[in-house]
Amino acid sequence: MGRTVAVIGGGYGGAAVAKALQAEADVVLIDPRDAFVNAAASLRALTRPDWAANMFFPYETLLTEGGRLVRDRAASVDPGGVTLASGGRVEADHLVLATGSSYSYPAKPGSDSVDAALDDLRRTHKELRQAARVLILGAGPVGLELAGEIKEVFPDKHVTVADPAPELLPGFEPEVVEDLHRQLGARGIELRLGTAFATPGTEPGRAGEFTVAAADGEEITADIWFRAYGVRTNSGYLADGRLTSLTPEGGCG
Protein backbone atom coordinates (compact mmCIF):
# COMPACT_ATOMS: atom_id res chain seq x y z
CA MET A 1 0.00 0.00 0.00
CA GLY A 2 2.76 2.43 0.86
CA ARG A 3 0.90 5.42 2.26
CA THR A 4 0.05 5.63 5.95
CA VAL A 5 -3.12 7.24 7.28
CA ALA A 6 -3.24 8.04 10.99
CA VAL A 7 -6.79 8.29 12.29
CA ILE A 8 -6.87 10.03 15.66
CA GLY A 9 -9.99 9.01 17.54
CA GLY A 10 -12.02 5.83 17.24
CA GLY A 11 -15.53 7.18 17.74
CA TYR A 12 -18.30 7.22 15.15
CA GLY A 13 -16.37 9.23 12.57
CA GLY A 14 -12.89 7.81 13.17
CA ALA A 15 -14.06 4.19 13.23
CA ALA A 16 -15.97 4.63 9.98
CA VAL A 17 -12.99 6.23 8.25
CA ALA A 18 -10.54 3.60 9.51
CA LYS A 19 -12.78 0.76 8.33
CA ALA A 20 -13.33 2.37 4.92
CA LEU A 21 -9.62 3.08 4.26
CA GLN A 22 -7.92 -0.04 5.62
CA ALA A 23 -8.13 -1.80 2.26
CA GLU A 24 -6.63 1.22 0.48
CA ALA A 25 -3.82 2.34 2.80
CA ASP A 26 -1.83 1.46 5.91
CA VAL A 27 -4.27 2.64 8.55
CA VAL A 28 -3.19 3.37 12.12
CA LEU A 29 -6.10 4.05 14.46
CA ILE A 30 -5.02 5.96 17.58
CA ASP A 31 -7.36 5.72 20.56
CA PRO A 32 -6.85 4.94 24.27
CA ARG A 33 -9.84 2.60 24.35
CA ASP A 34 -9.82 -1.08 23.43
CA ALA A 35 -13.24 -0.91 21.78
CA PHE A 36 -15.58 1.35 19.87
CA VAL A 37 -18.19 2.79 22.23
CA ASN A 38 -21.73 3.30 21.03
CA ALA A 39 -22.25 6.25 23.34
CA ALA A 40 -25.91 6.56 22.34
CA ALA A 41 -26.51 3.40 24.39
CA SER A 42 -24.66 4.49 27.55
CA LEU A 43 -27.66 5.78 29.51
CA ARG A 44 -29.60 2.58 28.96
CA ALA A 45 -26.47 0.66 29.95
CA LEU A 46 -26.50 2.47 33.29
CA THR A 47 -30.03 1.37 34.12
CA ARG A 48 -29.61 -2.15 32.64
CA PRO A 49 -26.07 -3.29 33.40
CA ASP A 50 -26.82 -6.86 32.29
CA TRP A 51 -27.33 -5.39 28.80
CA ALA A 52 -24.41 -2.92 28.95
CA ALA A 53 -21.86 -5.03 27.06
CA ASN A 54 -23.89 -4.44 23.90
CA MET A 55 -22.57 -0.88 23.65
CA PHE A 56 -18.95 -1.97 23.09
CA PHE A 57 -17.46 -3.30 19.84
CA PRO A 58 -13.78 -4.39 20.06
CA TYR A 59 -11.58 -2.65 17.50
CA GLU A 60 -10.19 -6.03 16.45
CA THR A 61 -13.56 -6.74 14.85
CA LEU A 62 -13.30 -3.44 12.95
CA LEU A 63 -9.70 -3.58 11.74
CA THR A 64 -9.85 -6.86 9.86
CA GLU A 65 -7.89 -5.93 6.72
CA GLY A 66 -4.51 -4.94 8.10
CA GLY A 67 -5.39 -1.81 10.05
CA ARG A 68 -3.49 -1.31 13.29
CA LEU A 69 -4.67 -0.01 16.67
CA VAL A 70 -2.40 2.10 18.86
CA ARG A 71 -3.90 2.45 22.33
CA ASP A 72 -2.66 5.90 23.27
CA ARG A 73 -3.61 9.55 23.17
CA ALA A 74 -2.31 12.16 20.77
CA ALA A 75 -0.18 14.77 22.55
CA SER A 76 0.71 16.78 19.46
CA VAL A 77 0.13 16.62 15.71
CA ASP A 78 2.17 18.05 12.86
CA PRO A 79 2.10 17.56 9.06
CA GLY A 80 4.37 14.52 9.36
CA GLY A 81 2.54 12.54 12.00
CA VAL A 82 1.45 12.19 15.61
CA THR A 83 3.41 12.45 18.85
CA LEU A 84 1.80 10.24 21.47
CA ALA A 85 1.20 10.94 25.16
CA SER A 86 3.47 7.98 25.96
CA GLY A 87 6.32 9.66 24.09
CA GLY A 88 6.03 7.44 21.02
CA ARG A 89 5.60 8.60 17.47
CA VAL A 90 3.41 7.58 14.52
CA GLU A 91 4.67 8.87 11.17
CA ALA A 92 1.91 9.38 8.63
CA ASP A 93 1.33 10.70 5.12
CA HIS A 94 -2.22 11.70 5.90
CA LEU A 95 -4.01 12.62 9.12
CA VAL A 96 -7.67 12.28 10.09
CA LEU A 97 -8.64 14.27 13.18
CA ALA A 98 -11.70 12.54 14.63
CA THR A 99 -11.36 13.10 18.38
CA GLY A 100 -14.87 14.49 18.78
CA SER A 101 -15.95 15.65 22.20
CA SER A 102 -16.03 14.63 25.85
CA TYR A 103 -19.09 14.54 28.08
CA SER A 104 -19.75 13.77 31.71
CA TYR A 105 -20.17 10.16 32.79
CA PRO A 106 -22.49 8.25 32.42
CA ALA A 107 -23.34 9.75 29.02
CA LYS A 108 -19.83 8.72 27.98
CA PRO A 109 -17.64 6.16 29.79
CA GLY A 110 -14.88 7.44 32.01
CA SER A 111 -12.67 4.36 31.64
CA ASP A 112 -10.66 3.24 28.63
CA SER A 113 -11.15 -0.53 28.85
CA VAL A 114 -14.42 -2.39 28.38
CA ASP A 115 -14.00 -4.29 31.67
CA ALA A 116 -13.36 -1.11 33.67
CA ALA A 117 -16.24 0.72 31.98
CA LEU A 118 -18.62 -2.15 32.78
CA ASP A 119 -17.42 -2.13 36.39
CA ASP A 120 -18.16 1.61 36.56
CA LEU A 121 -21.68 1.09 35.22
CA ARG A 122 -22.41 -1.74 37.64
CA ARG A 123 -21.14 0.33 40.58
CA THR A 124 -23.21 3.38 39.62
CA HIS A 125 -26.27 1.22 38.98
CA LYS A 126 -25.96 -0.13 42.52
CA GLU A 127 -25.79 3.43 43.86
CA LEU A 128 -28.83 4.40 41.80
CA ARG A 129 -30.85 1.47 43.14
CA GLN A 130 -30.34 2.80 46.68
CA ALA A 131 -31.67 6.28 45.85
CA ALA A 132 -35.35 7.15 46.10
CA ARG A 133 -34.93 10.68 44.74
CA VAL A 134 -32.83 11.47 41.66
CA LEU A 135 -31.69 14.92 40.54
CA ILE A 136 -30.47 15.49 36.98
CA LEU A 137 -28.81 18.84 36.32
CA GLY A 138 -29.31 19.69 32.65
CA ALA A 139 -32.56 19.44 30.67
CA GLY A 140 -31.03 18.94 27.24
CA PRO A 141 -31.40 15.72 25.21
CA VAL A 142 -28.99 13.83 27.52
CA GLY A 143 -30.72 14.84 30.74
CA LEU A 144 -34.16 14.06 29.36
CA GLU A 145 -33.11 10.67 28.03
CA LEU A 146 -31.45 9.77 31.33
CA ALA A 147 -34.65 10.70 33.18
CA GLY A 148 -36.70 8.52 30.85
CA GLU A 149 -34.35 5.54 31.16
CA ILE A 150 -34.41 5.75 34.95
CA LYS A 151 -38.21 5.95 35.13
CA GLU A 152 -38.56 3.05 32.69
CA VAL A 153 -36.61 0.72 34.97
CA PHE A 154 -37.44 2.36 38.32
CA PRO A 155 -40.95 3.83 37.95
CA ASP A 156 -41.27 4.48 41.71
CA LYS A 157 -38.24 6.76 41.93
CA HIS A 158 -38.85 10.50 42.06
CA VAL A 159 -36.85 12.09 39.24
CA THR A 160 -36.29 15.84 38.97
CA VAL A 161 -34.65 17.49 35.96
CA ALA A 162 -33.42 21.05 36.55
CA ASP A 163 -32.02 23.63 34.14
CA PRO A 164 -31.44 27.40 34.34
CA ALA A 165 -32.92 27.85 30.85
CA PRO A 166 -36.47 29.23 31.02
CA GLU A 167 -37.70 26.96 28.21
CA LEU A 168 -37.33 23.27 27.41
CA LEU A 169 -35.07 22.63 24.39
CA PRO A 170 -35.13 26.18 22.93
CA GLY A 171 -34.94 26.12 19.15
CA PHE A 172 -36.81 22.83 18.75
CA GLU A 173 -40.17 22.76 16.96
CA PRO A 174 -43.02 23.75 19.32
CA GLU A 175 -44.89 20.49 18.73
CA VAL A 176 -41.77 18.51 19.74
CA VAL A 177 -41.42 20.50 22.96
CA GLU A 178 -45.13 20.14 23.71
CA ASP A 179 -44.94 16.38 23.24
CA LEU A 180 -41.89 16.18 25.52
CA HIS A 181 -43.75 18.04 28.25
CA ARG A 182 -46.60 15.57 27.86
CA GLN A 183 -44.28 12.55 28.08
CA LEU A 184 -42.45 13.92 31.10
CA GLY A 185 -45.73 14.56 32.88
CA ALA A 186 -47.06 11.10 32.02
CA ARG A 187 -43.98 9.51 33.59
CA GLY A 188 -44.12 11.67 36.69
CA ILE A 189 -40.81 13.42 35.95
CA GLU A 190 -40.58 16.80 37.67
CA LEU A 191 -39.17 19.61 35.54
CA ARG A 192 -37.62 22.71 37.14
CA LEU A 193 -36.77 25.35 34.54
CA GLY A 194 -35.52 28.91 34.88
CA THR A 195 -33.65 28.35 38.14
CA ALA A 196 -29.92 27.75 38.55
CA PHE A 197 -29.34 25.40 41.46
CA ALA A 198 -25.97 25.08 43.13
CA THR A 199 -23.88 22.02 42.27
CA PRO A 200 -24.31 19.38 44.98
CA GLY A 201 -21.35 18.82 47.26
CA THR A 202 -21.55 15.05 46.77
CA GLU A 203 -19.89 13.19 43.91
CA PRO A 204 -22.15 12.56 40.88
CA GLY A 205 -23.50 9.03 40.77
CA ARG A 206 -22.99 8.40 44.51
CA ALA A 207 -25.93 7.78 46.83
CA GLY A 208 -26.33 10.07 49.84
CA GLU A 209 -28.99 12.61 50.78
CA PHE A 210 -28.26 16.26 49.98
CA THR A 211 -30.09 19.56 49.52
CA VAL A 212 -29.20 22.21 46.96
CA ALA A 213 -30.55 25.73 46.78
CA ALA A 214 -30.92 28.47 44.20
CA ALA A 215 -30.26 32.16 44.67
CA ASP A 216 -33.98 32.79 45.22
CA GLY A 217 -34.07 30.27 48.08
CA GLU A 218 -35.77 27.43 46.17
CA GLU A 219 -34.45 24.04 47.27
CA ILE A 220 -34.26 20.47 46.02
CA THR A 221 -33.51 17.47 48.23
CA ALA A 222 -32.40 14.24 46.56
CA ASP A 223 -30.36 11.10 47.18
CA ILE A 224 -28.23 10.99 44.03
CA TRP A 225 -27.46 13.34 41.18
CA PHE A 226 -26.08 13.24 37.65
CA ARG A 227 -24.48 15.95 35.52
CA ALA A 228 -26.04 16.28 32.07
CA TYR A 229 -24.24 19.32 30.69
CA GLY A 230 -20.74 20.44 29.78
CA VAL A 231 -19.73 19.05 26.38
CA ARG A 232 -16.04 19.73 25.63
CA THR A 233 -14.20 19.57 22.32
CA ASN A 234 -11.23 17.17 22.40
CA SER A 235 -8.63 19.38 20.79
CA GLY A 236 -5.91 19.85 23.40
CA TYR A 237 -3.36 18.04 21.23
CA LEU A 238 -3.71 20.89 18.68
CA ALA A 239 -3.01 23.66 21.19
CA ASP A 240 0.68 23.96 20.24
CA GLY A 241 -0.31 25.18 16.76
CA ARG A 242 2.04 22.81 14.90
CA LEU A 243 -0.77 21.72 12.59
CA THR A 244 -3.49 24.34 12.83
CA SER A 245 -4.81 27.12 15.02
CA LEU A 246 -7.77 26.77 17.37
CA THR A 247 -10.86 28.88 17.69
CA PRO A 248 -11.85 30.22 21.15
CA GLU A 249 -14.33 27.31 21.33
CA GLY A 250 -11.54 24.77 20.80
CA GLY A 251 -12.29 23.93 17.17
CA CYS A 252 -9.88 24.06 14.25
CA GLY A 253 -9.23 27.52 12.86
N, C-alpha and C positions, 0 to 999 in steps of 0.2 A: 504493500500500500504506500508506504513512504512518508506520507504527511500525517502529523500528529495533531489531534484536536483535543484540547483540554477543556472539559466541561466542569465548571465550578458550580456545584450545587446539584443534588439529586432529587429535587422535588418534582412537581408536575412537569414543568418546562424542561429542566435539565435531564430528567429520566427519559422523556420523549425524544429529545435531541440525541442523547447517547444511543438509544436503541435504534433510531433511524440512521445514524451515521456509522455504526460499528462495522457494517459490511463495506463501507466506502473508504474508511480511514482508520488509522490507529487511534482509537478513542481511549482517553484516560478520564474517568469520572472521579472527581474529587469531592468527597463528602465524609463528615465524621461518623455518620450512621452506617449500620450494617444492612439497612433495608430501606426501601422506599416506604414513606409513611403517607397513607391516605388520610390526611388531616381532617377531611370532611367527616370522617367516621369517629373522631376522637371523643366527642361528647357522648355519643352512644356507648362507646367503649368504657367510659367512666361509670355509667349506670348499669352496664351489663358486662362485667369483667370476664365472664365465661365466653363471651363473643369477641373480646377485644383483639385477639390474635389475628382476626380477619382484616385489620387495618394495616398490617405490615406485609410487604412483599420483598423478600431478600433480593439484593442486587444481583446475586449469582443467577437468578432466574431471568433477569433482564439482559445481562451482558453475556449472551450465549454465542456470539460470533467473534470472539477475540478481544472484546473490550475489557479494560482493566479498571478495577476499583482501587483508589488510594484513600484510605480512611484517615483523613486529616482535614484541617481547615486552611484556607488560603490566608496568608499573612500579608502578602503583597503580590501585585500583578504588574507585569510590564509587557511590552510587545513580544518578548521572546519566551515568555512562559510564566510560571507560578512559583513563588517562594512560599513554602508551607510553614505552618506554625511550629512544626517539629524541627525546623531548620533545613529540611530537605528541599529539593528543587524538581519541578517537572517542566522540561523544555517542551515547547509546543509551537507549531506553525500557525495554528488558529486557536482562538479563545472564545468560549461561550460563557458569559456571565449569567448564571441562573440561580443566584443565591436567595432571591425572593425576600421574604420578611419573617420576622419573629413575632410571636404572640404569647401571651401568658398561658401557662399550663392551667387547665387541662385541654384548652383548645388546640395546643400543639405540645407534643411530648417534651419533657425537660431532659431526658436521658438519651444517649446516643445508641445504645444497644437495645434490641427488641426485648431481651429478658429483663433489663433494668426498667424499661418503659412499662412493661406489663406489671412488674412489681410496684411501680409508682401508682398505677391505676388501681390495683387491688388494695393498696394501702389507703388511697383516698376514698375508694368506694366504702371501705370499712368505716372510715371517719364519717362519711355522708350518712350511712345507715344509722349512726348513733344520734344524728341531729334531727330534731323535730321541726326547727325553723331554719330556713335557708335564705341567705341574702346574696343576691347577684348584683354587683355594681357594674352597670353598663347595659343599656337597653337597645343595643344594636343587634344585628342578626345573630352574633355569637351568644349574647346574653339571653335572647329570646329562645334560641334553640336549646340552650342548656336548661332553661326553665321548663321547656316542654318535655325534654328527655327525663328530667327528674320527676315531674308529675306523672309521666307515663308509667314509670316503674314504682314510684312511691306516691300514690295519689293522696295519702293522708298527710304528707308533709306540707307545711305552710311555706310557700315560696314567694319572696318579694323581689322584684326587679326595680332597681332605682337608677335614675339618670338625671343629671342636671339640665338636660335639654327639655324645653317646655313641650315638645311634641314628640310623638313616637315616629321614628324613621323619617325625619324630614327629607323631602325630595322624592319619596315614593308616591305612587299613584294613590289618590284618596281612597279608592275602593279597596286597595291592598291594606292600607292602614286600618280602615274600618273593620275589615275581616280579621285582622290580627287582634284588634281590641275585643272582638266577639270571641275569638278562640281563647284568648287569655282569660276572659271572664268565665267562659264555660268550664275551664280547667281550675278555676279558683286561684289563679295567679294574681297576686297583688302588684299593681304598677304604681310606682311613685315617680312622677316626672316633675321637672322644674325645681328640684331641690338638690343641692350638692351636699351629700353626707360626708363626714370625715371618714378616712380610711381606718378600718378596724385595727386595733393594736395586735390582734392575733394573726398568726400565719394563715394565708389562704389555704383552704382545703383541710384545715385541722378543726376538730370538734371542740367546742368550749364556749359557753355563753358569753355574750358581749353586748354592749349597747353603744350605738354611734348616734351622734347628733349633728344637726345642720345649724347654720348660723342663726336661723330663726327660732331655734329651740326644738324643732321637730326631732323625734327620736325613733330609732328602730332597734329592737332587741332580737337577736337571732343566735343560733348555735353553731353556724358554720357560714363561711362566705367564700365567694369566688370572684376573681377579677375578670371582667369581660370587656376590657378596653386596653389601648396602648400598643397598637401595631407599630413595629419598628423595621425600617429597611435594613437589610443585612449588607452593608456596603463599607464597613470599617476597613477592609483590606484594600480599598481604593483611596483611602484618605491621604496617602503619601503623594498622590498625583502622578505617579510614574506611568500610568496608562491613560487616565482621564481625570477631569475635575469633577467635583461633586456640587450639587445644588444645596441650598440651605436645608432642604428636606432629606438629604442623604442620597438622592438619585444621581445618575450620571449627567454631567453637564454637556 
